[in-house]
Amino acid sequence: MLKRVFMGFLMLSLATSCVSSKVYNDLQSRYDKLKGDKENVAAENQELKAENNKLENDFNALQKKYDATVAERNQLRQDYEAAKNNLANLEASYKALEDNSSAAIAANAEKNRNLLRQLEEKEKALAAENARLETLKQQLDARSKRVAELEGLIASKDAAMKNLKDAISRALLDFEGKGLTVEQRDGKVYVSMENKLLFPSGSWVVNANGRKAVQQLGTVLAQNPDINVLIEGHTDNVPYGGNGPLKDNWDLSTKRATSIVQILQENNQINPANLTAAGKGEYMPVASNATTEGKAKNRRIEVILTPKLDEVTKLLNDI
């Protein structure tokens, strides 16, 4: 629906203000870029989950290899003990045959020398295997530590987002149940504000009550500089029928999102680089447009708060 509003506004602008097709193309490019950014964020989140699964698989494989090496070392130890027993038996035989003949003694002596050489080789093999096993154990410990660090960092991000959600809920307590909801899902915090809280019908000018809600939200965001803030404007499927610079629902939703950004920018403790405005038109409804109640829910501003994942990315690269 936002796209229809956007197209309607654009056609009206072309008809009344002789706006060139370049303006339309610029707006379309902005929409495509914002849509691409969203897809990139979703892909990055999916990529992080896949990398975490790969680390767990690598860890399990390394554990199996370690267990197999321990079994191999135990077998070498058993072979070593058996060789020692054989040597003891041969030495006993050598002592018994020593008086029989020099030939028998020489033969036994050669067997003993061969057995000693075998025993030395097994001792060297056992020492080498112990060294390899220690190296493998160190690698396993290092990988386990990095996996634990990654899991701890992800858990810390989730806890921080929960704290952020709770802080926003407290700050906007007076507005909850009046067209405003706050929830946490998929590692993000979503603040949804129906247009009845923010704008008069067909307008993008925030009313006094809505401005207060946005300013209180901005107070919390100013205390959390490591959060990316995406402000999305949404409409129902009723075509925009107003006059002026807007043409359709795309224009209206984008203008409303930009109005929220402008209020947040009044707080000089919020980094403007963390803010993104996007118009979604009518194309991401949360309820049916067949009812008045559903349309009211679809006409909304959604503020989506995402933690910055630079630390997670660095740790993944180190692994």
N, C-alpha and C positions, 0 to 999 in steps of 0.2 A: 504494500500500500504506500510505503514511503517513496518507493520508486515512482508510483503514479503521481503522487503529490509533487515530487521533484520534477517530473516531466511536465506536469500541468503548469507549475510555476515557471518553468523554463520557457514553455511555449507562450505563456502570457507575457513573459518578459520580452521574448522575441517579437511578439505582435505589437507590444506597446512601447518598448524602449529600443527597438532595433538592436538588441544585443547580438553579437556575432556568434557563430557556431563555436568559436574558440572558447567562449565562456562555458558553453555546454560540455565541450571536450575536457576542459580543465576540471569541471565538477565531476565528470565521469571518472577521470583519472584519479581524483582524490578518493572517490568511492572505491575504485579497484584497489588502490594502495592500502586503504584501511581494511578492506576485505582480505587482502594478502597478508597484512600484519596479523590479523586474527588467526588466519590459517597457519602462519609461521609459529605463533605462540602455542597453538594446539599441537603442531608437529613437534615443537621443542619439548612440550610436556610429555608427548608420546615417546619421544626419543630418550628422555631421561628415564622413563619407566622401563623401556627396553634395555637401556644400559644397566639399570639396577638388576634386572632379571639375568642379564649376561654375567654380571659380577657374581651373583649367587650361584649360577651354573659353573663358572670357573672355580669358585671356592669349593663346591662339592666334588668337582673332578680332581682338584688338587688334594682334597682330603682322601679320596679313594686311592690316588697314586701313593700318598704317604702311607696308608695302611698296607698297600701291597709291598712297599719297600721294607716296612717293618717285618712282614712275614718272610721276605727274602733274606733279611739279615738273620732272623731266627734259624732259618734253614742252614745258612752258612755256619752259624754257631754249632748246630747239631753235627754238621759234617766235620767241623773242627774237633769236637769232642770224640766223634767216632774215630777220626784219624789218630788222636792221642791214644785211644784204647788199643788200636791196631799196633801202634808203635810199642806200647807196653808189652803186648803179646809177642811181638817180634823180638824185642829185647830178651824176653824170657826164653824164647826159642833159641836165640843166639847163644845165650848162656849154657843151655842144655847141649847144644851141638858143638860148642867150642872144643870139647875134648875128642870129638869124632874124627874130624878131618879138616885140614886147612882149606880144602875146596868148599866144604859146606860152610865153613866160617866166612870165607871170602864171599860166597853167594849171599849169606845172611847180611854181611856187612854192606853189600851193594843194595840189597833190599832196604836196609835201614837208611842208607844215604838217599835212596829214591823217596822213601817215605818222609824223611826229613825235608827234602826239597818240596814235596807236595804240601807238607805241613806249613812250610814257610810261605808258599804261594797262597795257601788258604788264609793264613794270617794277614798277608798283604791285601788279599781280596776283601777280607772282613774289615780291615782298617779303611780301605778305600770306600767300601759300602757305608761304613759308619760316617765317614766324612761327607759322602753324597747325601746320606740321610739327614745329617745336621744342616747342610745347605738347603735341602728341601724343606726342612722344618722352619728355617729362618724365613724362607720365601713364603711359606704358608702363614707364619705369624704376621709378616709384613702385610700380606694381602688381607688377612683377617682384620688387622688394625685399620686399614684404609676402608674396608667395607663397613666396619663399625663406625668410623668417622662419618662416612657418607650417610649411613642410617641415622646417626645422631644429628647430623646437619639437617636432614629432611624432617626429622621429628621436631627439631628446633624451629624450622620454618613453619610447620603446621601449628606448633604451640603459639608462635608469634602471631599467626593469622587468627587463631582463636582469641587471643588477647585483644587483637585489633577489633575483631567482630564484637567482643563484649564491650570494649570501650565505645564503639560507635553506637551500640544498642543503648548504653547508658546516656550518651550525649543526645540521642534522638528519641529518648523515652517518651517525651511529650507528643511525638508525632506518630509513634507506632499505633496501628489500628486506625489511622486517619489517612490511609493511602500509602503508608510507608512500611516496608518490611526489610529486615536485615538477616541474611543467612550465610552460612559457610558451606561450600561444597567444592570438591575437586581441587582442594588446596587454595581456593580463592574466596574472597568475601564479596557478596553481592548486596548492594543497597538499591532497592527498587522503590521509586517514588512515582505514584500515579499523577497524571497531569492536573487532576483536580486540586492537588496540594500545591502545585507550582504555577500553573499558567491559566489565564482565562481562555475560553474556547477560541481556537484559531490563532492564538497569540504566542509569541516566543518571549514576551516580557514576564519575568518572574515576579509573582506577587510578594507582598511583605511577609506573609507567613512562610512561603516557600524559600524566600531569601534567608530567613532566620534558620531554617532547617539546613540549607546548604552551607551557611556560615559555620554552624555548629559542627557539621561534618568536616569542614575545612580545618577547624581547630584540632580535631583528632589527626587528620592527615598531616598537618604541620609537625606533629610529634613523631611521625613515622616516615622519615625521608627515604627509606629503602623500599618504598612501595610504588609500583607503576599504577596509574589511575586512568582507566578508560571510561569515558562518559558516552553512553549510547542513548540516542533519542529514538523513540518508537511511536508509531501512530496506529489507529485502527484502519479499517479498509475503506472508510468513507473518503472520497476524493476531496482534496482541499478546495474550498470555495471562496477563499478570501481574495482581497485585492492587494496591490502593492508589489513589493520586490520579490515575493515568493510565488512560486509557480505550482508546486504540488507537494505531496507528503514527504518526498525526499528532502526538498528544501526546508520544510517545516521542521522535520525531525533533526536535521543537521543544525538549523538555527537554534533550536531549543537546547541541543547538546552544547553548542558553543556558548549560549547564555550561561549555562551552569559553569563552564570552564572559566568564563570571565569573572564570575563571582568568586570562585576559588582563587583566582589570581590576585584578587584584592588582598589576600593574606600573603604578605611578602615572605613568610617563612616556608611557603610551598614552592618547590622548584618547578617552574613551568615545563622543564624538560620531562617531568614525570607525568604530565597531563596529555591526554589524547581525546579529541572529540570525534564522534562518529554518528552519522545519521543512518538508521536502518529502515526508515519508512514503515510500511505495513507488513514487512516480510518475515518478521520473527515474533508472531503473536504468542502469548502465553495462555490465551483463552479463546473461546469461539467468538467470532464477530457476529454471530447470529443473534446474540442477546445484548441488551443495553449494558448489563453487568460485565459481560465479556469484553465489550468494546472499551469500557472504562478501564479495565485491567490492562488492555493492550496499549492504551495511551499512557505512556510512562517514560521516565528517565531511569536508566540502569547505570549505576556507578560500580564498575568491576575493579576490584583491588587485587593485584597480583604481586607476590614477592619477587624481588630481583634475585636471579639464580646464578650470579657470577661466581659465588663461592662453590656451589655445587658443580658448575661446569669446570672450574679449575681443578677440583678434586677428581672429577672423572678423567680429565686429561692427564693428571699425575698417575692415575692407575693404569 
